Amino acid sequence: MENKLSHFDENGNAVMVDVSDKPVTHRTAVATGSIQVGAEIMERLTEGTVAKGDVLGVARVAGIMSVKHTSDLVPMCHPLPVTKCTVDFELEKEKGIIRTFCTVKTDGKTGVEMEALTGVQVTLLTIYDMCKAIDKHMVMTDIHLVEKTGGKSGDFVFERRMNT
């Protein structure tokens, strides 16, 4: 398989990839990431006593909104008709970890990996923003594509590598 950088033309200029001849296929992507928070944030978050409101509810909406605006944020991203987007959470209270998952679906000519990754990033940034008055010692980590389906390159499932 040729590893040609497709976001540059023959003169080295940045270009958006031409997908006009690609077939429309059903595509999905799931991304994940975590934010580690202190005990006070986790306690207040789970009790619903964060002064700025429902942290996870607002973060969920922010993540979904960001998915719809990915092409405005990532220069070479195509605008896509998102057909479904969900943002879900897993809390490991004892470890102070909030893990988020963003799932995006479309029927289109290019994939939704960037949308899912953007959704995760903005979800985590929103949690940080809403909790920073309590404690700024939060760490966002382990952001990656979990899986994707559809398209010319086929399906992908993340497997952690030793040096990754």
N, C-alpha and C positions, 0 to 999 in steps of 0.2 A: 504494500500500500504506500503510495507516494505521500510524503509529509510536506506538501506545499502550503506555504502560508497564504491563505486565500483572501486576506484583508488588505492585500497590497497589489497594485497593478504592475505592469512590466517596467514602469519607471520608478517604482518604490513609493508611490503615493497611496495613502490610505483610501480604501474604497469599501463600500458595503457589498457583501457577497451577492451576486446575481442568483436569485433562486427562482426566477421566472419559469424555467423549464423543469423544475422539480415537481413531482406529483404531490398532491395533498394527501397526507396520511394522518392517522390518529397518533398523537404523541403525548407522552406523560413524562413528568420529572418529579422526583422527590428529593428535597435537600434537607439537611439538618444542621444544627449548631447548638451550642450551649452557652449559658452565662452562669458563672459561679458568683454567688452572692453570700453576704454574711448572714449570721443567724437572725439578726434583727430584721433585715429585709425579708427573709423567708417567712418569719413569724408574722410580720405585718401583712405581707402579701397573702398568705393563706387565711389570715383572719379578716382580710378586707379592710384594714385600717391604714393603708397608705393614703396620705393626705390628698394626693392627686387623683385618687379614684381607683377604679377597677383596672389594675395594671395589665393583667393578662387579656382582658376584654379589649382594652384600647390597643394593646400590642398586636392582637389578632387582626383588628381592623386596619392598623397601619401596615402590617405585612401584606394583607390582601390588596390594599390600595397601591402599595409599591410595586406589586406584581404587574398591575395594569399600567404602570408608568416606567417599566424597565427600559424601554427603548428611548425614553427621554433622558435616562441616566447613563446608559452604556452606549457610547457613540456608534458602534457598528451593529447594534442589535436591531432586528426588524420589529416593527410593531406587529403584534399578533392578536388574533381574536381568541382571547382566553375563554374557554368554555366551562372551566371549573377551577376553583382555587380554595384550598382549605389550609388553615394554620392550626396546628394542635400542639399541646404541651405535655411533657412528662416532668414531674417534680420528684427529685430525690432530696427530700427535706433534710435528712440527716447529713448529707454531703453538701447542701446548699447549692444544688445544681438545678437549673431550669433548662430543660432541653426542648427545643422547638422543631417541628417538622412542617415543611411547606410542600404541599402537593399541588401541581398545576397540570391542567389538561388543555389541549387544543386540537383542532383539525386544521393542519396547515402545512406549509412547505419547509418549515424550519422548526427546530425543537424549542422546548421551554425550560431548558436547564438554567439559563441566565435568570429567567423569571423566578424560578424556585429559589435559587441562591440569593437573589435580591430580596425576596420575601423573608427569608431567614434573617438576613443581615438587618433589615429595617425592623423586624420584630424584636431582635435583640437590642438594637439601638433604642427602641422605644421603652423597653424595660429599663435600660440604663437611665434614660432621661427621666422617667417617672420615679426612679428610686435614688437618684444621685444625691438628693438632699438628706437622705438617711445615711448613706455611706457610699463614697466614690470608689471603694476597693472592690470593684466588680471586674471580672475578666471574661471576655467573650472568646470562645475557643471552638476548635474542632468543627469548623464550618466546611461542609463538603456535600457533593452530590451523592445521594444514596443509591439512586437508580434512575434509569431513563428507558423509555421504550419508544419504538417507531423510528422512522427515518432511514436514510441510506446507511448510516454507520451501525444500525441495529441496536439491540438492547445492551444495557450496561448495568452491572451491579457492583457497587463499591466493595473492594476487598483491601483491608489495610495492609500496606507494605511496610517492611522493616524501617525504611528510611523516609517514610511519609508521615 
